[in-house]
């Protein structure tokens, strides 16, 4: 039986302190391993690698090297055993402080580790807390969608008529300031849909009346909030060579158009479009109710403090999400930061409240999962993996291996558990009825 003294103390900010005193007797197996390691890496004359004894290694390299080499194993073993014995949900790398290490004397060290926050009080969710705010899609909204579908199938027909705000102009564009072409200011075959908003207000209006072969030169003011601060709010000169003018001819709203959409009549098209829009609106209303519910529950519950390591990780994750969104819009992160007049450090600080809320929500869902017995079972995970594998292309071994990996299995298990939890929660707390939950949630 081990006779090391161990003291566990819970600290503020969701941390735990573990103090250890390890006797020389307890340390002996680790000391023996250290002797073997040292004599393997630095063989002594007259000994095969790893075969020299304690006294020989100590005489050659000093006792302190042996004990310092053994220390890492001792700390790791004692720390892991304490975490398991006390069911501590630690996160991140612990901080280790060695108070005493002297050969053949007790070793004293302290380990401080962050632990997952806990819910100390869960807001009552046994009755409806939010309502699904559904609305009826109007005929006007439906008609706008159909008009957009017609625009997607419009024909661009060259014309020798002057350009109007209903047309498309094809131009070669050059943008200059103080006689110098601005960065990215040259564009060939630049399409200007005259009736669509342009990022430079008034740009399309300058091309009204232009014909093929015309040249238009004009000055406009860049928006004051433009991401390029060297151009924001500045008067800039534009030179546009008109290469072609196109009439945008929309397909007639008739039976033929309906058939291109896979439907037999305009009536069926109207009915189908509106039905799909209503389903989408209903789903958005349910998603909004879910977000409202989780935020209300989280703010109405109580938690232990959240360790800084979790907050930093969540903020880092949010920054990556923001960077991906910015890149999808064709911008650079530094340009986006300039447009909102913030530094990266300021943006990180802005994210902290939302990061705290996201962490608390995740912790809350884990607690509710326990209360509602929402555990995923192996058979359910297996069935879902089999379902996904059926849609993998033959020969795609990389994707197949990924889906069969332990990491993906853990991810899928967590997702399915989360789905069950949300379903159980929403059945009780959203308008007193169960909402539809898709596998994509």
JONOR-V590340 format. One record per backbone hydrogen bond with DSSP energy under -0.5 kcal/mol. NH is the residue of the N-H (numbers start at 1). CO is the residue of the C=O. Records with the same first field share a line. If there is no record, write none. Layout:
# JONOR-V590340
NH=CO ; CO
This chain:
# JONOR-V590340
5=21
7=19
9=17
11=15
15=11
16=113
17=9
18=111
19=7
20=109
21=5
22=107
23=21
27=23
28=24 ; 25
30=27
31=27
32=28
33=29
34=30
35=31
36=32
37=33
38=34
39=35
40=36
41=37
42=38
47=44
50=39
51=48
57=53
58=54
59=55
60=56
61=57
62=57 ; 58
66=62
67=63
68=64
69=65
70=66
71=67
72=68
73=69
74=70
75=71
76=72
77=73
78=74
79=75
80=76
81=77
82=78
83=79
84=80
85=81
86=82
87=84
88=83
90=88
91=114
95=112
97=110
99=97 ; 108
100=108
105=102
107=22
108=100
109=20
110=97
111=18
112=95
113=16
114=91
115=14
116=89
120=118 ; 302
121=302
123=121
129=429
130=429
133=131
134=132
142=138
143=139
144=140
145=141
146=142
147=143
148=144
149=145
150=146
151=147
152=148
153=149 ; 150
154=151
155=249
157=155 ; 247
158=156
159=245
163=210
167=164
168=246
169=192
170=244
171=169 ; 190
172=241
173=171 ; 187
174=239
175=185
176=237
177=180
180=177
182=175
185=182
187=173
190=171
191=189
192=169
193=191
194=167 ; 192
196=193
201=199
203=200
206=202 ; 203
207=204
208=204 ; 205
209=163
210=207
213=242
214=211
216=240
218=238
220=236
222=220 ; 234
226=223
229=227
231=228
232=228
233=222 ; 223
234=231
236=220
237=176
238=218
239=174
240=216
241=172 ; 239
242=214 ; 240
243=170 ; 241
244=170
245=159
246=168
247=157
248=166
249=155 ; 247
250=248
254=252
258=254
259=255
260=256
261=257 ; 258
262=259
263=258
269=265
270=266
271=267
272=268
273=269
274=270
275=271
276=272
277=273
278=274
279=275
280=276
281=277
282=278
283=279
284=280
285=281
286=282
287=283
288=284
289=285
290=286
291=287
292=288
293=289
294=290
295=291
296=292
297=293
298=294
299=295
300=296
301=297 ; 298
302=121
304=118
307=305
310=307
311=307
312=308
313=309
314=310
315=311
316=312
317=313
318=314
319=315
320=316
321=317
322=318
323=319
324=320
325=321
326=322
327=323
328=324
329=325 ; 326
330=327
331=326
336=332
337=333
338=334
339=335
340=336
341=338
342=337
347=343
348=344
349=345
350=346
351=347
352=348 ; 349
355=351
356=352
357=353
358=354
359=355
360=356
361=357
362=358
363=359
364=360
365=361
366=362
367=363
368=364
369=365
370=366
371=367
372=368
373=370
374=369
375=373
380=377
381=377
382=378
383=379
384=380
385=381
386=382
387=383
388=384
389=385
390=386
391=388
392=389
396=393
397=395
400=396
401=397
402=398
403=399
404=400
405=402
409=405
410=406
411=407
412=408
413=409
414=410
415=411
416=412
417=413
418=414
419=415
420=416
421=417
422=418
423=419
424=420
425=421
426=422
427=423
428=424 ; 425
429=425
430=426
431=130 ; 429
433=430
441=438
